[in-house]
Amino acid sequence: MNSVKCYELVELKVGMHCQECIKAIKKAIKKIEDIETYRVDAELNKITVTGNVTAEEVVKVLQKIGKTATSWNEEENSVLNGNGEHPEFEDFK
């Protein structure tokens, strides 16, 4: 019996240094089954993929072409203050 995947939004940070990198990344992502949309943002070094796919699947495809990908959320967390909150937001209790 096949396992059922949930509709996912996958956001990853991937180094993109030139047009050849970007072309290779797009080509690799297009081969993933069950993707709905994808976006490659070279300025942010960010890849966004939506569909019946997991972050692990996207990372594996990128590793096959020599790219290292990390969770975009991990990157975002590095700009959070120590308690996991954005410094500019305050909790009014």
N, C-alpha and C positions, 0 to 999 in steps of 0.2 A: 504494500500500500504506500502511495506517495505521501510525503509529509506536506502539509499545507503551510505556505509562507504568508505572512501578513504584508499588506501594502506598506512600504517603507519609504522614508525620506532619508537618504544617506548623504552625509556631508563630510568630505574628507579634505585634508590639507596634503597637497602633493607638489613637490618642486617641479616647476616648469621653466626651463631656462631659455628655450628657443622654439621656433615654429615647428621644428622636427619633433620635439618632445610633445608639443600640443597635438600634432597630427597623430603620433603614435598612441597617445592617451585616448583621443577620440575614437580611433580605429578599434582599440581594445575594448572600450566601453560599449561600442555599438554591437559587439559580438555577444554581450551578456544577454541571456534569455530573460524574457518577461520584464524588460525595463519599459517604462512609459515615457519618461523624459530624461534628458541629461543636460548639464550645463558645465562648461569648462571656463573658469574665470582666471585667466593668466595673471592679472594684476594682483589678485588676492591669493593666488596659488590654491584655489578652491575648486573642488569638483562636487557637483550636486547631482544625485541620481535618484529618481523616483520609480517605483514599480514593485513588482513581486521579487524583491532582491534584498539580500542582507549586506551589511557593511563588510563582513568577512569575505563574501563573494567578490565584491568590487576590489578589495585590497588584494586578494589572490590574483585577480586578472592583472592588476597594476604591477604586482611583484614579478609576474611572468615577463613583463617588458622592462624590468630593471628599476621600477619606480617604488619608492617607499611612501606609504600613505599612513597618516595618523588621523584620528578622529578630530573633526573640526571643533567639537565640544571641548575636548581636552585643550585645544589651543585657546578657546574662549575662556576656559577656566583659569588660564595663566594670567589673565588680566583682572580676575576677580580678587577681592580682598581676601584675607585669611579665612573668613567664615563662609565663603561660597556665595557672597552677595556682591553685586556691582557697587563699587564705592560711591557712585553718584546717587544711588537709590537708598533711601532710609526707610526703616520700618517705624511708623508712628504708632506707638503703643500707649 
